[in-house]
Amino acid sequence: MPVVLFCSQLAAKASADPASADSTDSQMVTIQFEGTVGDEPFACGDTYRLGSADSLVTPLDFRFYVSEVVLVNAEGDAVPLVLEQDGLWQHQNVALIDFEDKTGGCINGTSQTRAQVVGAVPPGEYTGLKFTLGVPFALNHIDSTLAPSPLNLTSMWWNWNFGYKFARIEFENVADAAASKHTATGSIATGSTATGSTDTSSADESDFSQAFALHLGSVGCQMDSAQPPVSCSVPNRPEIVLTDFDPLQNVVVTDLSALLAETNLSENQEGTAIGCMSSPEDSDCSGVMQNLGLPFGDRPTTEQTVFSVQ
């Protein structure tokens, strides 16, 4: 678990500080993210109506990795953001966005939150933003127990797939919570703990209407017993492109209502883990993959609807 150095301000505006630049050839830029559920701010402990069945749910987790962050200048050129190596939230070209704060049902998370990406670009006018939702292949299959922060969070790691959960978003169905088999403290049966993950287990019949978990990551990875994967047939690593983005004025909004708009959070495909574990054979993944702009089955890539500029 990372050691807290500072806290994020979810709704704070982006900032650029030329005075703090490493040199006169670059300026530090802070890109702010905000987690929402429709028009409401995301908060652990709150309840929301979500999904195609308008299920009443409460959040258990909301974290994701972004990487390969690029600003687009006024000339249309893509300029990589060189991330600040803070030893906590950012490593190489990967950053963790963490909206949960370990309150309410979010007991598997951390009390620290993070809603920004900080890095340096050459001075100039920037009008667009691109980033990848996920961890690059070169870092995706390293040993998380030896990895630097923020890649050392075992709760963001799939033991069975030897790779990271690019996003971990989980809910409990409030209407059925009293009858659920969840622990008294509210964690879901397939959720990870600080020491590992059990995502491969199929859902018990009585749990199907109790919770929904989205663990986004690469699947179909070719492995043998001694070596990490050399490729993955389903990378599940969407590139997010946002136009009309001014890092001085705008915030990147991540809307869970848009993510789950086509998903029934109170049902689960028989014989599969609760929610979506990124399998192309799990119909519970269809809606979320579509809204993230990812192909699914025979359906081609579509335009993502989860991230927007505010």
KEMARTOR-66865 format. One line per 2 residues: number of its first residue (from 1); their letters; for each residue z, y, x of N, C-alpha, C. Coordinates in nm, 2 decimals. Each point is the difference from the previous one (the first is absolute). Example, Ala and Ser with C-alpha at 12.3 -4.5 7.8 and 13.67 -1.06 7.14 Angstrom:
# residues 2
1) AS) 0.78,-0.57,1.32,0.00,0.12,-0.09,0.00,0.12,0.09  -0.07,0.11,-0.04,0.00,0.11,0.09,0.08,0.11,-0.08 $
# end
This chain:
# residues 310
1) MP) 0.00,-0.12,0.08,0.00,0.12,-0.08,0.00,0.12,0.09  -0.09,0.10,-0.03,0.00,0.12,0.08,0.13,0.08,-0.01 $
3) VV) 0.03,0.07,0.10,0.12,0.09,0.00,-0.05,0.14,-0.05  0.08,0.06,-0.09,-0.05,0.12,-0.06,0.02,0.12,0.10 $
5) LF) -0.11,0.08,0.00,0.01,0.12,0.08,-0.02,0.12,-0.09  -0.07,-0.02,-0.11,-0.02,0.12,-0.09,-0.05,-0.06,-0.13 $
7) CS) 0.01,0.08,-0.11,-0.04,-0.04,-0.13,-0.12,0.07,-0.04  -0.09,-0.06,-0.08,-0.12,0.07,-0.05,0.03,0.07,-0.13 $
9) QL) -0.08,0.10,-0.03,0.00,0.07,-0.12,-0.12,-0.03,-0.08  0.01,-0.08,-0.11,-0.11,-0.06,-0.06,-0.10,0.10,-0.05 $
11) AA) 0.04,0.11,-0.06,-0.09,0.09,-0.06,-0.03,0.12,0.08  0.04,0.00,0.12,-0.02,0.11,0.09,-0.15,0.02,0.03 $
13) KA) -0.04,0.12,0.03,-0.14,0.03,0.03,-0.03,-0.04,0.14  -0.12,-0.03,0.03,-0.04,-0.03,0.13,0.01,0.13,0.09 $
15) SA) 0.01,-0.03,0.13,0.02,0.11,0.09,-0.08,-0.02,0.13  -0.04,0.10,0.06,-0.06,-0.01,0.14,0.07,0.10,0.08 $
17) DP) 0.03,-0.04,0.12,0.08,0.09,0.09,-0.06,0.01,0.14  -0.09,0.10,0.01,-0.07,0.01,0.13,0.10,0.02,0.11 $
19) AS) 0.12,0.07,-0.03,0.09,0.03,0.11,0.06,-0.13,0.06  0.01,-0.11,-0.08,0.06,-0.12,0.05,-0.11,-0.10,0.06 $
21) AD) -0.12,0.05,0.02,-0.10,-0.09,0.05,0.03,-0.04,0.14  -0.05,-0.11,0.04,0.02,-0.05,0.13,-0.07,0.09,0.11 $
23) ST) -0.11,0.06,-0.04,-0.08,0.08,0.09,-0.08,0.10,-0.09  -0.06,0.09,0.07,-0.08,0.10,-0.08,-0.13,-0.06,-0.06 $
25) DS) -0.03,-0.13,0.04,-0.11,-0.07,-0.05,0.03,-0.08,-0.13  0.12,0.01,-0.05,0.03,-0.08,-0.12,0.11,0.07,-0.08 $
27) QM) 0.01,-0.04,-0.12,0.11,0.05,-0.09,0.06,-0.12,-0.07  0.13,0.01,-0.02,0.07,-0.10,-0.08,-0.02,0.02,-0.15 $
29) VT) -0.03,-0.11,-0.07,-0.02,0.01,-0.14,0.09,-0.11,-0.07  0.06,0.05,-0.11,0.08,-0.09,-0.08,-0.07,-0.03,-0.13 $
31) IQ) -0.04,-0.12,-0.03,-0.06,-0.04,-0.13,0.11,-0.05,-0.09  0.02,0.06,-0.11,0.10,-0.04,-0.09,-0.05,-0.09,-0.11 $
33) FE) 0.08,-0.10,-0.03,-0.03,-0.10,-0.11,0.11,0.02,-0.11  -0.04,-0.03,-0.12,0.10,0.00,-0.12,-0.02,-0.12,-0.08 $
35) GT) 0.10,-0.07,-0.04,-0.01,-0.12,-0.08,0.03,0.04,-0.15  -0.09,-0.04,-0.09,0.02,0.04,-0.14,-0.03,-0.12,-0.09 $
37) VG) 0.05,0.01,-0.12,-0.04,-0.09,-0.11,-0.06,0.08,-0.11  -0.13,0.02,0.00,-0.06,0.09,-0.09,0.04,0.14,0.04 $
39) DE) 0.05,0.08,-0.10,0.05,0.13,0.03,0.14,0.01,0.05  0.07,-0.11,0.01,0.14,0.00,0.04,0.01,-0.04,0.14 $
41) PF) 0.10,0.06,0.07,0.03,-0.04,0.14,0.06,-0.14,0.00  -0.04,-0.07,0.11,0.06,-0.14,0.02,0.14,0.02,0.04 $
43) AC) 0.09,-0.09,-0.06,0.14,-0.01,0.05,0.05,-0.13,-0.03  0.07,-0.07,0.10,0.07,-0.12,-0.03,0.11,0.03,-0.10 $
45) GD) 0.02,-0.09,-0.09,0.10,0.01,-0.11,-0.05,0.06,-0.13  -0.12,0.06,0.01,-0.06,0.05,-0.13,-0.08,-0.11,-0.06 $
47) TY) -0.04,0.01,-0.13,-0.08,-0.09,-0.07,-0.13,0.06,-0.04  -0.10,-0.08,-0.01,-0.14,0.05,-0.03,-0.07,-0.10,-0.09 $
49) RL) -0.09,0.06,-0.08,-0.09,-0.08,-0.08,-0.13,-0.02,0.08  -0.03,-0.12,0.04,-0.11,-0.03,0.09,-0.09,-0.11,-0.04 $
51) GS) -0.12,0.00,0.04,-0.10,-0.11,-0.02,-0.06,-0.01,-0.13  -0.09,-0.09,-0.02,-0.08,-0.01,-0.12,0.08,-0.04,-0.12 $
53) AD) 0.12,-0.06,0.02,0.09,-0.04,-0.11,0.11,0.10,-0.02  -0.01,0.11,0.07,0.10,0.11,-0.01,0.14,-0.06,0.02 $
55) SL) 0.02,-0.08,0.10,0.13,-0.06,0.03,0.10,0.10,0.05  0.12,-0.02,-0.04,0.11,0.09,0.04,0.06,-0.07,0.13 $
57) VT) -0.02,0.07,0.11,0.04,-0.05,0.13,0.08,0.10,0.08  0.07,-0.06,0.10,0.07,0.09,0.10,-0.04,-0.05,0.14 $
59) PL) -0.02,0.09,0.09,-0.05,-0.03,0.13,0.10,-0.07,0.09  -0.05,-0.09,0.09,0.07,-0.07,0.10,-0.04,0.03,0.14 $
61) DF) -0.12,0.05,0.01,-0.05,0.04,0.14,-0.13,0.08,-0.02  -0.03,0.08,0.11,-0.12,0.09,0.00,-0.02,0.04,0.14 $
63) RF) -0.07,-0.08,0.08,-0.03,0.04,0.14,-0.14,-0.05,0.04  -0.06,0.07,0.09,-0.13,-0.04,0.05,-0.03,0.06,0.14 $
65) YV) -0.09,-0.07,0.07,-0.04,0.05,0.13,-0.14,0.07,-0.02  -0.02,0.11,0.08,-0.13,0.06,0.01,-0.03,0.00,0.15 $
67) SE) -0.13,0.00,0.02,-0.05,0.00,0.14,-0.13,0.07,0.01  -0.05,0.02,0.13,-0.13,0.06,0.02,-0.02,0.13,-0.08 $
69) VV) 0.10,0.08,0.01,-0.01,0.13,-0.08,-0.10,0.10,0.07  -0.08,0.05,-0.09,-0.11,0.09,0.05,0.00,0.13,-0.09 $
71) LV) -0.01,0.11,0.06,-0.03,0.13,-0.07,-0.15,0.03,0.01  -0.06,0.05,-0.10,-0.14,0.04,0.00,-0.01,0.15,0.01 $
73) NA) -0.07,0.05,0.10,0.00,0.15,0.01,-0.11,0.06,-0.08  -0.01,0.13,0.00,-0.09,0.07,-0.08,-0.15,-0.03,0.02 $
75) EG) -0.02,-0.06,0.12,-0.14,-0.04,0.03,-0.03,-0.14,-0.04  0.10,-0.07,-0.06,-0.02,-0.13,-0.04,0.03,-0.11,0.10 $
77) DA) 0.05,0.04,0.12,0.03,-0.09,0.10,0.14,-0.07,-0.02  0.01,-0.13,0.02,0.13,-0.07,-0.01,0.07,0.02,0.14 $
79) VP) 0.12,0.05,-0.01,0.09,0.03,0.12,0.12,-0.09,-0.01  0.02,-0.10,0.09,0.12,-0.08,-0.01,0.13,0.08,0.02 $
81) LV) 0.10,-0.03,-0.08,0.13,0.06,0.01,0.08,-0.09,0.10  0.03,0.06,0.12,0.08,-0.08,0.10,0.14,0.01,-0.04 $
83) LE) 0.06,-0.12,-0.04,0.13,0.00,-0.06,0.11,0.03,0.10  0.10,0.07,-0.04,0.12,0.02,0.09,0.07,-0.13,0.01 $
85) QD) 0.03,-0.04,0.12,0.07,-0.13,0.02,0.15,0.02,0.00  0.06,-0.01,-0.12,0.14,0.04,-0.02,0.09,-0.12,0.02 $
87) GL) -0.05,-0.12,0.03,0.09,-0.11,0.02,0.07,-0.05,-0.13  -0.04,0.05,-0.11,0.06,-0.04,-0.13,-0.10,-0.02,-0.11 $
89) WQ) -0.07,0.10,-0.04,-0.09,-0.01,-0.12,-0.14,-0.02,0.04  -0.04,0.03,0.13,-0.14,-0.01,0.04,-0.01,-0.07,0.13 $
91) HQ) -0.10,-0.09,0.01,-0.03,-0.07,0.12,-0.15,-0.01,0.02  -0.05,0.04,0.12,-0.14,0.00,0.02,-0.07,0.08,-0.11 $
93) NV) -0.09,-0.06,-0.08,-0.07,0.07,-0.11,0.05,-0.05,-0.13  0.12,-0.05,-0.01,0.06,-0.05,-0.13,0.13,0.08,-0.03 $
95) AL) 0.01,0.03,-0.13,0.12,0.07,-0.05,0.05,-0.06,-0.13  0.13,0.00,-0.02,0.06,-0.06,-0.12,0.03,0.11,-0.10 $
97) ID) -0.04,-0.01,-0.12,0.04,0.08,-0.11,0.10,-0.07,-0.09  0.12,0.05,-0.02,0.11,-0.07,-0.06,0.06,0.09,-0.11 $
99) FE) -0.03,-0.03,-0.13,0.06,0.08,-0.11,0.13,-0.06,-0.05  0.03,-0.12,0.03,0.12,-0.06,-0.06,0.12,0.05,0.09 $
101) DK) 0.12,0.00,-0.06,0.12,0.05,0.07,0.12,-0.09,-0.01  -0.03,-0.13,-0.03,0.11,-0.10,-0.01,0.10,0.03,-0.12 $
103) TG) -0.03,0.09,-0.09,0.08,0.02,-0.12,-0.05,-0.08,-0.11  0.07,0.00,-0.11,-0.05,-0.07,-0.12,-0.03,-0.15,0.03 $
105) GC) -0.12,-0.04,-0.04,-0.04,-0.14,0.03,-0.06,-0.02,0.13  -0.02,0.11,0.08,-0.07,-0.01,0.13,0.09,-0.05,0.11 $
107) IN) 0.07,-0.11,-0.02,0.11,-0.04,0.09,-0.06,-0.06,0.13  -0.13,-0.05,-0.01,-0.06,-0.06,0.12,-0.06,0.10,0.10 $
109) GT) 0.01,0.13,-0.04,-0.06,0.10,0.09,0.10,0.06,0.10  -0.02,0.13,0.03,0.08,0.07,0.09,0.04,0.13,-0.06 $
111) SQ) 0.11,0.06,0.04,0.04,0.13,-0.05,-0.08,0.11,0.05  -0.07,-0.02,0.11,-0.09,0.11,0.05,-0.13,0.00,-0.07 $
113) TR) -0.06,0.11,-0.02,-0.13,0.02,-0.07,-0.09,0.07,0.10  -0.13,-0.01,-0.03,-0.10,0.06,0.09,-0.13,0.03,-0.09 $
115) AQ) -0.04,0.12,-0.01,-0.11,0.04,-0.08,-0.10,0.09,0.08  -0.01,-0.02,0.12,-0.09,0.08,0.08,-0.06,-0.07,0.12 $
117) VV) -0.11,0.04,0.05,-0.07,-0.04,0.12,-0.02,0.12,0.09  0.05,-0.01,0.12,0.00,0.11,0.09,-0.09,-0.03,0.12 $
119) GA) -0.09,0.09,0.04,-0.09,-0.02,0.11,-0.06,0.13,0.05  -0.09,-0.02,0.10,-0.07,0.12,0.06,-0.15,-0.01,-0.02 $
121) VP) -0.06,0.11,-0.03,-0.15,0.01,0.00,-0.03,0.13,0.07  -0.13,0.02,0.04,-0.04,0.12,0.05,0.01,0.11,-0.10 $
123) PG) 0.03,0.13,0.04,0.00,0.11,-0.09,-0.13,0.01,-0.08  0.01,0.04,-0.13,-0.12,0.01,-0.08,0.03,0.00,-0.15 $
125) EY) -0.10,0.00,-0.08,0.01,0.00,-0.14,-0.03,-0.14,-0.05  0.09,-0.06,-0.08,-0.02,-0.14,-0.04,0.00,0.00,-0.16 $
127) TG) -0.10,-0.08,-0.05,-0.02,0.00,-0.14,0.00,-0.14,-0.06  0.03,-0.10,0.07,0.00,-0.14,-0.05,0.09,-0.09,0.08 $
129) LK) 0.03,-0.11,-0.06,0.10,-0.10,0.06,-0.05,-0.14,-0.02  0.01,-0.08,0.10,-0.03,-0.15,-0.01,0.12,-0.07,0.06 $
131) FT) 0.03,-0.12,-0.06,0.09,-0.09,0.07,-0.02,-0.14,-0.05  0.05,-0.09,0.07,0.00,-0.14,-0.04,0.14,-0.04,-0.06 $
133) LG) 0.00,-0.06,-0.11,0.12,-0.06,-0.06,0.02,-0.14,0.07  0.09,0.00,0.09,0.02,-0.13,0.07,0.02,0.02,0.15 $
135) VP) 0.02,-0.12,0.06,0.02,-0.01,0.15,-0.13,-0.05,0.06  -0.05,0.06,0.11,-0.12,-0.05,0.06,0.01,-0.14,0.05 $
137) FA) -0.11,-0.07,0.00,0.00,-0.14,0.04,0.07,-0.02,0.13  -0.02,0.09,0.10,0.05,-0.02,0.13,0.16,0.00,0.00 $
139) LN) 0.06,0.06,-0.10,0.14,0.00,0.00,0.06,-0.08,-0.12  -0.09,-0.05,-0.08,0.05,-0.07,-0.12,0.06,-0.14,0.02 $
141) HI) -0.03,-0.06,0.11,0.05,-0.13,0.03,0.09,-0.02,0.12  0.06,0.12,0.04,0.10,-0.01,0.11,0.13,-0.05,-0.06 $
143) DS) 0.09,-0.04,0.09,0.13,-0.05,-0.04,0.09,0.11,-0.04  0.03,0.00,-0.13,0.08,0.12,-0.06,0.14,0.00,0.06 $
145) TL) 0.05,-0.11,0.05,0.14,0.00,0.05,0.00,0.07,0.14  -0.11,0.01,0.06,-0.01,0.07,0.13,-0.07,0.13,-0.01 $
147) AP) -0.06,0.04,-0.11,-0.08,0.12,-0.02,0.09,0.12,0.00  -0.06,0.11,0.04,0.07,0.13,-0.01,0.00,0.05,-0.14 $
149) SP) 0.10,0.09,-0.03,0.00,0.06,-0.13,-0.12,0.09,-0.03  -0.06,0.00,-0.12,0.05,-0.06,-0.12,-0.06,-0.13,-0.03 $
151) LN) -0.05,-0.07,0.10,-0.06,-0.13,-0.02,0.11,-0.11,0.02  0.12,0.03,0.01,0.11,-0.09,0.02,0.07,-0.03,-0.13 $
153) LT) -0.05,0.05,-0.12,0.07,-0.03,-0.12,-0.04,-0.14,-0.06  0.08,-0.09,0.01,-0.03,-0.14,-0.04,-0.02,0.00,-0.15 $
155) SM) 0.05,0.09,-0.08,-0.03,0.01,-0.14,-0.14,0.04,-0.03  -0.07,0.05,0.10,-0.14,0.03,-0.02,-0.09,-0.10,0.07 $
157) WW) 0.05,-0.12,0.02,-0.07,-0.10,0.08,-0.01,-0.13,-0.08  -0.12,-0.07,0.01,-0.02,-0.13,-0.07,0.02,-0.11,0.11 $
159) NW) 0.10,-0.07,-0.01,0.01,-0.12,0.09,-0.11,-0.10,-0.02  -0.03,-0.03,-0.13,-0.10,-0.10,-0.02,-0.14,0.04,0.04 $
161) NF) -0.03,0.13,0.01,-0.13,0.04,0.03,-0.01,0.06,0.14  0.11,0.02,0.07,0.01,0.05,0.13,-0.07,0.14,0.00 $
163) GY) 0.04,0.09,-0.09,-0.06,0.13,0.00,0.08,0.09,-0.09  -0.03,0.13,0.00,0.08,0.09,-0.07,-0.04,0.02,-0.15 $
165) KF) 0.10,0.03,-0.08,-0.02,0.05,-0.13,-0.04,0.15,0.01  -0.13,0.03,-0.02,-0.04,0.14,0.01,0.07,0.09,-0.10 $
167) AR) 0.03,-0.06,-0.12,0.07,0.08,-0.10,0.10,-0.10,-0.07  0.12,0.05,-0.02,0.09,-0.08,-0.08,0.05,0.08,-0.11 $
169) IE) -0.04,-0.04,-0.12,0.03,0.08,-0.13,0.05,-0.10,-0.10  0.12,0.02,-0.05,0.07,-0.11,-0.08,0.07,0.07,-0.12 $
171) FE) 0.00,-0.07,-0.11,0.07,0.05,-0.12,0.08,-0.12,-0.06  0.10,0.04,-0.08,0.07,-0.09,-0.09,-0.03,0.04,-0.14 $
173) NV) -0.03,-0.10,-0.09,-0.02,0.03,-0.14,0.14,0.02,-0.06  0.03,0.13,-0.04,0.13,0.03,-0.06,0.03,-0.07,-0.13 $
175) AD) -0.10,-0.02,-0.08,0.02,-0.06,-0.13,0.05,-0.14,0.01  -0.04,-0.07,0.10,0.03,-0.14,0.02,0.11,-0.03,0.10 $
177) AA) 0.05,0.11,0.06,0.09,-0.02,0.12,0.12,-0.08,-0.03  0.05,0.02,-0.12,0.13,-0.07,-0.04,-0.02,-0.15,0.00 $
179) AS) -0.12,-0.05,-0.02,-0.02,-0.14,0.00,-0.06,-0.06,0.12  -0.02,0.09,0.10,-0.07,-0.04,0.12,0.09,-0.09,0.09 $
181) KH) -0.07,-0.06,0.10,0.08,-0.08,0.09,0.02,0.07,0.13  -0.02,0.13,0.00,0.01,0.08,0.12,0.15,0.00,0.04 $
183) TA) 0.02,0.05,0.12,0.14,0.01,0.05,0.07,0.11,-0.07  0.13,0.00,0.00,0.07,0.10,-0.07,-0.03,0.14,0.05 $
185) TG) -0.05,0.01,0.12,-0.03,0.13,0.06,-0.14,0.05,-0.02  -0.08,-0.09,-0.06,-0.13,0.05,-0.05,-0.12,-0.04,0.08 $
187) SI) 0.01,-0.07,0.11,-0.11,-0.03,0.08,-0.09,-0.10,-0.06  -0.13,0.00,0.02,-0.09,-0.10,-0.07,0.00,-0.12,0.08 $
189) AT) -0.04,-0.11,-0.06,0.01,-0.13,0.06,-0.10,-0.01,0.12  -0.11,0.07,0.00,-0.10,-0.02,0.11,0.02,0.12,0.10 $
191) GS) 0.09,0.08,-0.01,0.01,0.11,0.09,0.05,-0.04,0.13  -0.03,0.08,0.11,0.05,-0.02,0.13,0.14,0.05,0.02 $
193) TA) 0.07,-0.06,0.09,0.13,0.05,0.04,-0.02,0.06,0.14  0.11,0.05,0.06,-0.01,0.05,0.13,-0.03,-0.10,0.10 $
195) TG) 0.01,-0.13,-0.03,-0.02,-0.10,0.09,-0.13,-0.08,-0.02  -0.07,0.03,-0.11,-0.12,-0.08,-0.02,-0.06,0.02,-0.13 $
197) ST) -0.10,-0.09,-0.03,-0.08,0.01,-0.12,-0.02,-0.14,-0.06  0.00,-0.01,-0.13,-0.03,-0.13,-0.06,-0.11,0.02,-0.10 $
199) DT) -0.11,0.07,0.03,-0.10,0.03,-0.09,-0.08,-0.11,-0.05  0.00,-0.11,0.07,-0.09,-0.12,-0.04,0.05,-0.07,-0.12 $
201) SS) 0.13,0.02,-0.04,0.05,-0.07,-0.11,-0.07,0.04,-0.13  -0.03,-0.09,-0.09,-0.06,0.03,-0.13,0.12,0.04,-0.09 $
203) AD) -0.04,0.08,-0.10,0.10,0.05,-0.09,0.05,-0.11,-0.09  0.13,0.00,-0.03,0.05,-0.08,-0.10,-0.05,0.05,-0.14 $
205) ES) -0.02,-0.09,-0.09,-0.05,0.03,-0.13,0.08,0.12,-0.07  0.13,-0.01,0.01,0.08,0.10,-0.06,0.00,0.13,0.06 $
207) DF) -0.05,0.01,0.13,-0.01,0.13,0.07,-0.12,0.08,-0.03  -0.10,-0.06,-0.06,-0.13,0.06,-0.01,0.00,0.14,-0.07 $
209) SQ) 0.08,0.02,-0.10,0.01,0.13,-0.06,0.11,0.09,0.05  0.06,-0.04,0.11,0.11,0.07,0.05,-0.03,0.10,0.11 $
211) AF) -0.10,-0.01,0.07,-0.03,0.09,0.11,-0.15,0.00,0.04  -0.04,0.10,0.07,-0.13,0.00,0.06,0.01,0.05,0.14 $
213) AL) -0.06,-0.07,0.09,0.00,0.04,0.14,-0.14,0.01,0.06  -0.04,0.11,0.06,-0.12,0.01,0.07,0.03,-0.01,0.15 $
215) HL) -0.05,-0.10,0.07,0.01,0.00,0.14,-0.15,-0.01,0.05  -0.04,0.12,0.05,-0.14,0.01,0.04,-0.01,-0.04,0.15 $
217) GS) -0.10,-0.08,0.04,-0.02,-0.04,0.14,-0.12,-0.08,0.01  -0.04,-0.02,0.13,-0.11,-0.09,0.03,0.03,-0.14,-0.03 $
219) VG) -0.10,-0.07,-0.06,0.02,-0.15,-0.03,-0.13,-0.07,0.04  0.01,-0.13,0.00,-0.11,-0.08,0.05,-0.01,0.01,0.15 $
221) CQ) 0.11,0.01,0.07,0.00,0.02,0.14,0.00,-0.14,0.07  -0.09,-0.01,0.10,-0.02,-0.13,0.07,0.11,-0.01,0.11 $
223) MD) 0.08,-0.10,-0.01,0.10,-0.02,0.10,0.01,-0.14,0.04  0.05,-0.03,0.12,0.05,-0.13,0.04,0.15,0.01,0.03 $
225) SA) 0.05,-0.11,0.05,0.15,0.00,0.01,0.05,0.09,0.12  -0.09,0.03,0.09,0.05,0.07,0.12,-0.05,0.14,0.02 $
227) QP) -0.10,0.04,-0.07,-0.07,0.12,0.02,0.00,0.09,-0.12  0.01,0.13,0.01,-0.01,0.09,-0.12,-0.14,-0.01,-0.05 $
229) PV) -0.02,0.05,-0.13,-0.13,0.00,-0.06,-0.11,0.07,0.09  -0.12,-0.05,-0.01,-0.11,0.07,0.06,-0.09,0.08,-0.10 $
231) SC) 0.02,-0.03,-0.13,-0.07,0.07,-0.10,0.06,-0.03,-0.13  -0.03,0.08,-0.10,0.05,-0.01,-0.14,-0.12,0.02,-0.09 $
233) SV) -0.02,-0.10,-0.09,-0.11,0.01,-0.09,0.01,0.11,-0.11  0.13,0.03,-0.03,0.02,0.11,-0.10,0.10,0.10,0.06 $
235) PN) -0.06,0.10,0.07,0.09,0.10,0.07,0.09,0.08,-0.09  -0.05,0.04,-0.12,0.08,0.08,-0.09,0.06,0.12,0.06 $
237) RP) -0.09,0.07,0.07,0.04,0.12,0.08,-0.09,0.12,-0.05  0.03,0.07,-0.11,-0.08,0.10,-0.05,0.00,0.13,0.08 $
239) EI) -0.12,0.06,0.01,-0.01,0.13,0.06,0.01,0.11,-0.12  0.10,0.09,0.01,0.02,0.10,-0.10,-0.07,0.13,0.05 $
241) VL) -0.09,0.05,-0.08,-0.07,0.13,0.03,0.04,0.10,-0.10  0.05,0.12,0.05,0.04,0.10,-0.09,-0.07,0.13,0.04 $
243) TD) -0.07,0.06,-0.09,-0.07,0.12,0.03,0.08,0.12,-0.05  -0.04,0.12,0.04,0.07,0.12,-0.04,0.15,0.00,0.03 $
245) FD) 0.02,-0.05,0.12,0.14,-0.02,0.05,0.03,0.10,0.11  0.09,0.09,-0.02,0.04,0.10,0.10,0.14,-0.04,0.04 $
247) PL) 0.02,-0.04,0.13,0.13,-0.05,0.05,0.10,0.11,-0.01  -0.04,0.13,-0.01,0.10,0.11,-0.01,0.05,0.01,-0.14 $
249) QN) -0.07,-0.05,-0.10,0.03,0.03,-0.14,0.03,-0.12,-0.09  -0.06,-0.11,0.04,-0.01,-0.12,-0.10,0.09,-0.11,0.04 $
251) VV) 0.03,-0.08,-0.10,0.08,-0.12,0.01,-0.08,-0.12,-0.04  0.02,-0.12,0.06,-0.07,-0.12,-0.04,0.09,-0.07,-0.11 $
253) VT) -0.05,-0.01,-0.12,0.08,-0.06,-0.11,-0.03,-0.15,-0.01  0.10,-0.08,0.00,-0.02,-0.15,-0.02,0.06,-0.03,-0.14 $
255) DL) -0.09,-0.04,-0.09,0.04,-0.01,-0.14,0.01,-0.15,-0.04  0.12,-0.05,-0.03,0.01,-0.14,-0.03,-0.05,-0.02,-0.14 $
257) SA) 0.00,0.09,-0.09,-0.06,-0.01,-0.13,-0.15,-0.03,0.01  -0.07,0.07,0.08,-0.14,-0.03,0.02,-0.02,-0.13,0.07 $
259) LL) 0.08,-0.04,0.09,-0.01,-0.13,0.07,0.01,-0.12,-0.10  0.09,0.01,-0.09,0.03,-0.11,-0.09,-0.06,0.01,-0.14 $
261) AE) -0.09,0.10,-0.02,-0.05,0.03,-0.13,-0.06,-0.12,-0.07  -0.07,-0.09,0.07,-0.07,-0.12,-0.06,0.08,-0.13,0.02 $
263) TN) 0.13,0.01,0.04,0.08,-0.12,0.03,0.11,-0.01,-0.11  0.01,-0.13,-0.05,0.11,-0.03,-0.09,0.12,-0.04,0.08 $
265) LS) 0.11,0.08,0.01,0.11,-0.03,0.08,0.10,-0.10,-0.06  -0.03,-0.04,-0.12,0.09,-0.09,-0.07,-0.06,-0.14,-0.01 $
267) EN) -0.12,-0.02,0.06,-0.06,-0.14,0.00,-0.04,-0.03,0.15  -0.02,-0.13,0.02,-0.03,-0.04,0.14,-0.09,-0.13,-0.01 $
269) QE) -0.10,0.00,0.08,-0.09,-0.12,0.00,0.08,-0.12,0.04  -0.02,-0.10,-0.08,0.08,-0.13,0.02,-0.03,-0.06,0.13 $
271) GT) 0.11,-0.04,0.07,-0.01,-0.07,0.12,-0.01,0.09,0.12  0.01,0.13,-0.02,-0.01,0.09,0.12,0.14,0.08,0.01 $
273) AI) 0.01,0.06,0.12,0.12,0.08,0.02,0.01,0.12,-0.09  0.11,0.05,-0.03,0.02,0.12,-0.09,-0.08,0.11,0.05 $
275) GC) -0.08,0.06,-0.09,-0.08,0.12,0.03,-0.12,-0.04,0.09  -0.03,0.09,0.10,-0.12,-0.02,0.08,0.04,-0.01,0.15 $
277) MS) -0.03,-0.12,0.06,0.02,-0.01,0.14,-0.13,0.00,0.08  -0.10,0.07,-0.06,-0.13,0.03,0.06,-0.10,-0.11,0.00 $
279) SP) 0.03,-0.11,-0.07,-0.09,-0.11,0.00,-0.12,0.03,-0.09  -0.12,-0.03,0.05,-0.12,0.03,-0.08,-0.01,-0.10,-0.12 $
281) ED) 0.08,-0.10,0.00,0.01,-0.10,-0.12,0.10,0.04,-0.10  0.08,0.10,0.02,0.10,0.04,-0.09,-0.05,0.11,-0.09 $
283) SD) -0.02,-0.02,-0.13,-0.05,0.10,-0.09,0.10,0.12,-0.02  0.12,-0.02,0.04,0.10,0.11,-0.01,-0.03,0.11,0.10 $
285) CS) -0.09,-0.03,0.10,-0.04,0.10,0.10,-0.12,0.08,-0.04  -0.07,-0.05,-0.11,-0.13,0.07,-0.03,0.01,0.15,-0.02 $
287) GV) 0.09,0.04,-0.08,0.01,0.14,-0.04,0.04,0.09,0.12  0.10,-0.05,0.08,0.05,0.08,0.11,-0.11,0.01,0.11 $
289) MQ) -0.07,-0.11,0.03,-0.10,0.01,0.10,-0.11,0.09,-0.05  -0.04,0.00,-0.12,-0.10,0.09,-0.05,0.05,0.15,0.02 $
291) NL) 0.12,0.03,-0.03,0.05,0.14,0.00,0.02,0.04,0.15  0.01,-0.09,0.09,0.01,0.03,0.14,-0.14,0.01,0.06 $
293) GL) -0.10,-0.02,-0.07,-0.14,0.00,0.05,-0.04,-0.12,0.08  0.07,-0.11,-0.03,-0.03,-0.12,0.08,-0.09,-0.10,-0.09 $
295) PF) -0.08,-0.08,0.07,-0.08,-0.10,-0.07,0.10,-0.11,-0.05  -0.04,-0.07,-0.11,0.09,-0.11,-0.04,-0.09,-0.10,-0.07 $
297) GD) 0.00,-0.13,0.05,-0.10,-0.10,-0.05,-0.14,0.05,0.02  -0.07,-0.01,-0.11,-0.14,0.05,0.01,-0.02,0.15,-0.02 $
299) RP) 0.11,0.06,-0.03,-0.01,0.15,-0.03,-0.01,0.08,0.13  -0.09,0.09,0.01,-0.01,0.08,0.12,0.10,0.11,0.01 $
301) TT) 0.00,0.06,0.11,0.09,0.11,0.03,-0.02,0.12,-0.11  0.11,0.05,-0.05,-0.01,0.11,-0.09,0.08,0.12,0.06 $
303) EQ) -0.01,0.12,-0.07,0.06,0.12,0.05,0.15,-0.01,-0.03  0.09,0.02,0.10,0.14,-0.01,-0.02,0.05,0.11,-0.09 $
305) TV) 0.11,-0.03,-0.07,0.05,0.10,-0.10,0.15,0.03,0.03  0.06,-0.06,0.10,0.14,0.00,0.02,0.05,0.13,0.08 $
307) FS) -0.08,0.04,0.09,0.03,0.11,0.09,-0.08,0.12,-0.05  0.06,0.12,0.00,-0.06,0.12,-0.04,0.06,0.12,0.07 $
309) VQ) -0.07,0.11,-0.01,0.04,0.13,0.07,0.07,0.09,-0.10  0.11,0.05,0.03,0.07,0.10,-0.08,0.03,0.13,0.08 $
# end
